[in-house]
Amino acid sequence: MTVRAQGEHRVAAGEVDGSTTTAGPRERPELFQVRFHGRGGQGVVTAAELLSVAAFLQGRFAQAFPSFGSERAGAPVVAFCRISGTEIRTHAPVDAPDAVVVQDATLLHQVDLFNGLGSEGYLLVNTTHGLDDMGLGGLADRLHRERLVTVPATDLALEYLGRPVPNVVLLGGLAALCGVVSLDSVVAAVHERFAGAVADGNAAAATEAYRLVTAEAKTANKEAAARA
Amino acid sequence: MLSQLEGSRAVAGAVVCCRPQVVCAYPITPQTHIVEAIGASVKSRQLKHCRFINVESEFAAMSVAIGASATGARAYTATASQGLLFMIEAVYNAAGLGLPVVMTLANRAIGAPINIWNDHSDAMAVRDSGWVMLFAEDNQTATDLHVQAFRLAEELSLPVMVCVDGYVLTHATERVDVPTQEQVDAFLPPYKPRQVLDPADPVSIGAMVGPEAFTEVRYLAHAKQLQALERIGEVAGEFAEGFGRHSGGLVSTYHVEDAEVVIVALGSVLGTIKDATDELRANGARVGVVGITSFRPFPLDVLREAIGDARKVVVVERAFSAGFGGVLSTDVGLAISDAKARLSTVVAGLGGRAVTEAGLIGVFEDALGDRLEALRFLDLDKDVVDRELARMAGTRRSGPSAENVLRDLGTVASGAL
C-alpha cells in the first residue's frame, strides 16, 4: 500500500491519558501500543496495518507487525501496532499494550488476551453480549469501566459489507474509544487499501461502530461520574 | 515518496525501480511477499522488459540468475533459510564467476528443528561464498541498500546479498521513503557487463582452473572484495547526494565517542539496542552501539576505529557456531585484537525468540559491572536443557530432543498463540 502523509493532525483527546502509564521502562509519553487478537481469516494483520496507515496519515510514526506464525484459517492470530510522535526504532514485540482489540470473543478463555494490559488500558471486544455475560465483569475492577467497550462488529460487517469480517469495523470503534487516530483517518486508510463496495461498506460500518462506541463510552462516563 | 507500507513491498518497489531484466525465484517464507509484489509489477507492465521466471527450486533460481547475468541481463532473486542452502553450490558459482546478481535474503533460521522464524543462521552459512553481504537495520535501509546493491554489484562484477530480517522487517509495516524511478535512474546506470555471452563476440565463462592459477583467480575475488570495501562508503555518499538521506556504508555508530561498553550487532536488533542505549545514557552510563552494515567485505579498520577505547565489546548475534560460540564475534575479535577491550558474545534471538529492550539493558548492565561471561545465551531456559540432559543420561532411548523439549514445556502446536 502506498499512501501519502498529509501533515500533522490534531491528536484526539484521550490519547495522552492512555499512553503514559504502560510504556515500558522509560517514560515515552507519546507512545501508544495496540494489540489485536483474532483468528486467521478475520483480517487481524490488516487491522494493525490499517491502524498504522491511519496514524501515518495524521503525520505520526507507526509500526504494525504480526506475531509471526504459521498462518491457518481459524487459528489464533495476534498483530501489533505502535504509534508515536517520534521515530520508532525498536523491533521488539509489544509486551505492555495500551489497548487490546479482541476480534473474536471465542478466544476469551483460550488465549491470554489481557497480558500486559495496564490499569489505564483500553479494551474493545467484538461481541453482541455485554461484558458481564462473557464473564468479564471482573475486569472493571482493575481497568476503568468506561474504557471497556463491546461492539457487535461482525453483525455490523454483515449488515454493511455482507461479509463477517470485523477488523475495519473495530478500528472505527477503537478511534472512538481511545482517540489514538481519528475516524477520518481510518476511513482514509480503508479507501487507500480497498476499492468500491468493499471500501464503502467497511467505511460505513466503521463509522457506525464509532457512533455506537462513542454513545456507550458517554453512558459509561456518566455512570462513572454518578458513582464518584 | 514517503509511504506507510510493509517492508517486503518497500523492497520490491526499490527492486522494480532498478529495472531488473530477469527475476527468478522460488517461494519460501518470509521472502514470498517480495517476489509476489515484483511479479505483480511485471504482470501489470509497471516493470517493463523483465522476464519473471517461475523456477522449480532455489537451485534453479540461482542457476537462472547466473545464466541471465552471463548474457548481460540485470538479474535478481530472493530466498531464505533452507532455500539458500539448497542453492548454495550456485551461490558460490555466482561469486566465483564474478556475476553481479543481486539477491535478498529474508533471514530465517535453519533446521532442524524446522523453524520459520528469524535469525541469521542462513546468512552465516554463506559467509565465505564470496558475495558482498549487506545487513539492513530497518526497512528504510533495506529499501535503499537494494538500490546501492545493483550499483555496487555491477561496478565490481560481484554478486551482492542484502540481508533483511525475516518477519521482523519483511512483515513490518513502517514509514519508508520509497525511491522514485527518476532518482534510481539518475543513480543506477544501465548494466555494462565486464563479461558477456555474446554470439557476435564469443567467449566461454567458467573455465576449469588447475593448481597453476587457482590461487591467483581466487585472490582476485579477494581483491574485488577489498575494492568493495572502498566503494561501499563512497556509493553510500553518492546515494545520500541523490536521495537526500544517509543509508548504507560499512558501519553505523551510535554514542560510541565516550563509550565504556560497545555492543556490536547486525540487522534489526540495532533499533532496540539504540533504545536500550538511550535508557542507560539517561542514567549516566557510557554505552554505545556499532551496527555492521557490510559483513562481507568485513570492515576491520573502520570497526576498530568505531569501537575506539571501549573497555568492553559485546557482540550480540542471532547465530552461533555449535561447539565454538559466536560467528560475528570471531571477526570482531580480530578487529580489536590489538586493543585492551574484553570481548563477550551474547547469542540472542534464535529462531524468532524476541530480543527485548529489558534483556539488552541487562546485557549492558552486566557488561558495565564485569558480570558478563565470554559467551552467554540470552534468556536460555537452563532448567529445560538440564532436564533433557538428565533424560539422555538416564536412558539410552531417550527419544528425539526437540519433541522431548516441546512436551516438557507443554507446547501443543509450536508457534501458535
Interface residues (C-beta under 8 A of the other chain):
Chain A: M1 T2 V3 R4 A5 G24 P25 R26 A48 E49 S52 V53 F56 L57 F61 A62 Q63 A64 F65 P66 S67 F68 G69 S70 A75 P76 V77 V78 I88 R89 T90 H91 A92 P93 D95 V111
Chain B: M1 L2 S3 Q4 L5 E6 R9 G13 P30 I116 W117 N118 D138 D165 Y167 V168 L169 H171 A172 T173 E174 R175 V178 S268 V269 G271 T272 K274 D275 D278 E279 A282 G352 A354 V355 T356 E357 A358 I361 A413 G415 A416 L417
